[in-house]
Amino acid sequence: MRSKLPDVGTTIFTVMSRRAAELGAVNLGQGFPDYAIDPRLAQFVAQAMCEGYNQYAPMAGSMLLRERIAAKFSGLRGLIVDPESEITITLGATEAIFSAIQAVVGPGDEAIIFDPAYDSYEPAIRLSGGQCVRIPLAPPQFAYDWDRVRGAINERTRMIVVNSPHNPACTTLAREDLDQLAAAIGGRDIIVLSDEVYEHVIFDGREHHSVLQHEDLATRSIAVYSFGKVLHSTGLRVGYAIAPESLTTEVRKVHQFNTFSIAHSLQQAIALYVDENPGMWRELGPFLQSRRDLLTSLLEGCGLHAIPAQGSFFQLFDFAALSQRNDQRFANELLEIAGVATIPLSVFYAEPPKPGLLRLCFAKEEATLRLGAERLQEFARDAGL
């Protein structure tokens, strides 16, 4: 049979996590917390199932949950979002991204993404029949070259995908970046897909700038979010998309034939949990910033140079002082010799830059971070540092 994605294999996250389990390595690679969720969330899930929320939820999502999302955006962002016509509950953010791309991009269209890019973007674009145009963000600042963006836009450009806080670059978009984006696409039929799953995981007093808050972008953007990130429970697989009614209508046309609806009991439980914890959004940044700071402090002096993360679950490290190998070979060496799983940044690029960088996840138990850092420090000592 002819493959539609002949060059796509198993994701690096799956590979590294599987090998980490086989080797008994500390998994600082894949971005999932290893600490327990709030027991109240589990109680609400059980309660919802006992109360009968076990059949299909509405295709667009539980109205109770959509109303809670609308209330959040009103309270935190000052935005009026219609829960009936502008919010769609999806199977995690990945399905929201996939459905949005299938709804907007067609054969012959082009979609611009920025390298390093999260790995689900390009396959979704290719499956839609579109062509992916990749524009690099150069480390260590990972700044956007808006002149290059303007040069890449043509009559076939149908979508631009942005991501803030960025995974894996760990940077955040400034208001000026959104202004530049709006100016670049002004007067053109181009939709913005904004991956904002880490909107609350932002550090050092920074502010999240959403496309939904930008007057020139809000009417032509689809923004994507994840409860898995907010609730420290990536296995929930409950996300959502917010867009103007005209775009939401198109996203739902794909969503209804993709996953149709999302686990009803989980949606009910999340809505009840949000009711009971109205301030949880504000707690995420400080909590995870403390984990970022712990990891970077534990790794001082071992030859891994931190590029301070502005947001997300991740921290990038330059390993040039430890090795001149490419990042994939070095990541394998750390896994097999040091017993620590990491993610090489080059897998997120079409044309990776040099030198290489590693991405480590700090959304872990303190004990996990300490053990991983201890093994990396020992590796560095054996290397003569």
N, C-alpha and C positions, 0 to 999 in steps of 0.2 A: 504494500500500500504506500501511496505517496504521502509523506508527512507535510503538514502545513507549517511546522516549525522544525525543520530538519537539523538546525544547529543548536537547538535548545535542549539541555539535559536537566538533570535533577539540580535544584537550586543549591548554591553554596551553603545556605543555612542548614538545609537538610543533611548535606554531606558532612559538614563539620560537626553537627550535633550528634549524628549517628556514630562518627568516629570517636568523638569525645566520650560517648557512653561505652563504646567497645574498649577504649583504652583507660577508662577511669580518670579522664582528664577533667579539670575544672572548666566548665563551659562559660567563657566570657565572650562567646561569639554571637549566637542567636539572641535576638532581642526579646527575651521573655523573663519576667521576674521569677525567682525561685523561692519567694517567701509566700506565706499563706494570704489568701484574700480575707477581707473582713467577714467574720462568721455571720454577721447580720445579712449580708448579701446572699449567702447560702440558705439562710433561714427564709428569706423572701422568695427564693426560687422554689423551695419545698412548699411554702405557703401557697404560691401561685398554682402549682400543680395540684395541690389538695383542693383548691378552690375551683378547679375545672378549666384552667387556662391551658388546655392540652390539644385543642384543635387549631385549625388554620387561623392565624391572625389576619387582619385585613392586608391586602396586597401592599398597600403603601406603608403599613406599619400600625401598631397600636396607637389609637388616638391619644390615650393617656400619656404614652411616652413622647409622642410628637408635641403634645402640649407642654410637657416638662422641658423639652429641648427649646421650644419657642420662648418659654419663660426664662431659661438660662441666657439666651442671646439678648433678650430684652434687659435683664438685670446686669449682665456683665459687659455687653457691647453696645447697649442702647439701640439695638436693632429690632425692628418689627418684622417678624417672620410668620407667615401664615402656616399653621400646622396642617391645614387641610390641603393646600395646594403647592407648598414650597418645601416640604420635608418628606423624605423617603427613607424608611428604615431598610438597611441592606445587610447582607451576610458579610459583616466586617467591612472595613474600608476598601479592601481589595475588590470586592464585588461592586462597590459603588464606583470605583475607578474604571473597572472593566465595562460596566453598564454605561457609564458616561461616555467613554470612548466609542463604544459600539453605536451609541445614539447619535454621535456628532460626526465621526470620521468615516468616510466611505472610500471606495476604490478610487485611486488616483489622488486622493487628498494627502496633504502633508501635515504632520504634527511635530512640533518642536519640543524637545526635552533637554534637560541640562545635566551633563555628566559631572560628577558621578550621579547616576540616576538609579532610583529604586527599581528593582529588577522586573516588576510586573508591568511597567509602562510600555516598553517596546513590544513585547509579545501581544499585548492587547491591541496596539496600533496595527501591527502586521496582520493580525487575525481579522481586523476590520477591512483589510484591503488597502490600508493607507501606508505611507512611507514615513519612517521615523527620521527626523533630522536632529542630530545630537550636537549640542554646542557645549564645549567644556568650560568648567569653572576651575580656574587655576589655583592650586594650593600654594601657600597655606591660607590665604584669605577667602578663597572660593568666591571671588567677586563676579558679578554679572557684567559681561561685556555687551552693553546695550547697543553699541554701534554694530557689533557682529550680529546681534539679534535682528536689528532693522535690515541688515544686509541679507539675512536668511529668509525673510518674509517675502512671499510672492503671491500670485493669484491662486495658487493651489493650497496655501497655508490655511488650515481649517481650525487648528487647535494649538494652544501653547500650554504645557504642563509645568506648573511651579510647585514647590514643596517647601513649606516653612512651618516650624523648624524643620531643617533639612536632614533627611536620613539618606546617605551616610555622612554628609559634610559637617553636620552638627552646627550649621549657621542659621541665622534668621534673616528674613527679608526686612529691609528698612522701608519706611513710608516712601522714600525717594525712589526705591526700586519699583514700587507699585506705580508711582507717577510715570516712570520711564516706560513700564510695560503698557500702561494706558495710552501713552503718546505713540508708542510703536504700532499699536493695533487700531488706533483711531481711524474711523471711516472705513474699516474693513470688516468683512463677515468672518471674524475669528472669535472662537470661544476659549475662555480660560478655564482650565481644570486645576483647581488648587487643592493640593494634598496638605491638610492642616491637622493631621491626626495627633501631633504633639503640641497642639496650641497652648496647653496649660503647662507643658514641661519646658519652661523657659527660665533662664538664669540671670543672675547678677543685675537684677532690677530692670531688665529689658521688657519691652512691651510687644505683645503679639500684634502684628498688622495683618488683618484679614482682607481678602479681596471683597468680602461682603460689606466692609466698612468704607470702601473706596467708591465714591459716587460714579466714577466713569467705568468701573469694572463690575460693580455689583449686578448690573442688568445683563451682563454677558458672561457670567461666571457660574461654575458648579464647584462648590466647596465640599470637601469630604472629611469625615471625622470618625473616631473610633472610641467606643466605650471600653474596649479591651485595654487601651492605654490608660484611660482615666481610672479604671477600677482594678488595675494591676492583675488583670485576668484575660490574657490574650486568647484563651480558649473559648471565651463567650461567643466570639464571632458575631458581634452586634455592632454595626456601624450605621452611618447615615449620610445622606447627601442633602445639601441645601442649595436651591437654585430658584430663579424666577419661575413663575408658573409655566411659561412657554417651554423652558428647558426641562423643568421637572416632568412635564407631560411626556417629553421624548425619552427621558431617562427611564420613566416607569414603563414605557412600551417595551424596553429591553428587559428591565428588572422582572416584569411579570412572567416572561418566558425563560428567565434564567433561574432564579431561585423562587420566584413568586412571593413567598412570605417567609418571615424569620420566626424562630421558635417563640411561640406566644408567651410561654411561662417566663422566659428570660426577659422579654420586653416588659412584662408586668412587674417582674422583680426589680428590674433596673429603675423603673418609674417610682416604685415605692421607696427604693434606696435613696434616690435623688431627693425625694420629699423629706426623708429623715436626715439627710446630710447636705443641706443646701450650700454649705461653704466648702465642700470637698474640692472644688475646682481650684481654689486658692492655696490648697495645701500641697499640691503636687510639685510645684516648682521648688519650694524650699526643701521638701523631703528628698527629692532626687538630686538637687544641687549638693546636699550633704554627702550623698553617695559618690557623686562625681569628684568632690574634693577629697574624700577619703581615698579613692582609687589613685588619684594623681599623687597624693602625698605618699602613699605606700610604695609607689614606683619611682620616687625620686632617686637619682643616682644609679639607676640600673641600665642606662643607655637608651631608654624609651623617652623621647621628648614629646610632651603633651602639647597639642594645639587646642587651647581652651575651648571646650564645647559651649556654645551659646544656648543650646537647647537639645531636646531629644533624650533617648535612653543611652546615648553613646559618647565615647571619647576617642578621638583620633590620636595616634602616636607615630612619630617619625622614628624609625629604628636604624637610621644610618650609622649611628655610633656602635651598633651591635653587629650589623651584617650588611654586606653589599649585594646579597642575593635579592632576586625579585621578591615581591611581597607574597606571592603564592607559595614559593618554595620556603620562604622564611616562616610563614604561618604553619606549614606542614612540619617544619623543624621544631617549632615551639610546641606543637601538638604532640609529636612523637618523643621528644627529648625532655622538654620542660613539663609536659602534661597539662598544657593550657590551650584551650581552643580560642582562636581569634578569627576575624574575618579580614582578608586582604582587600584593600580598597580598589585594586585594579579590576575586580570582577564587576564593578559598577560603571566601568568606562568602556566605550568603543575603542578608544586609543588611550590607554592609561599613561599618565605622566611618570617621570622619574624624578627623584627616588620614590620608592614605595612607602605606603602608609598602612597601618593596621587599625581596624576598628574594634574597640572593646566595649562590651555592654556593662554598665555599672548599676543597672536595675536588678540588683542581687542582694542577698543577705550579706551583712557585714562579714560574717565568717567566710562566705564564699569569696568575697573580694580579698580578704586577708590571706586566704590559702593560695589563691591565684597569684597575688603579688609576691608571696613568699617563694613560690616556685619560679617566678620570673626573676626575682633577685638572685636566687641560687643559680639559674641559668646564666645570668650576667656575670656572676663571680667565676663560674667555670670557664667563661669566655675571656676572662682576664680583666674585667671591668670592676 
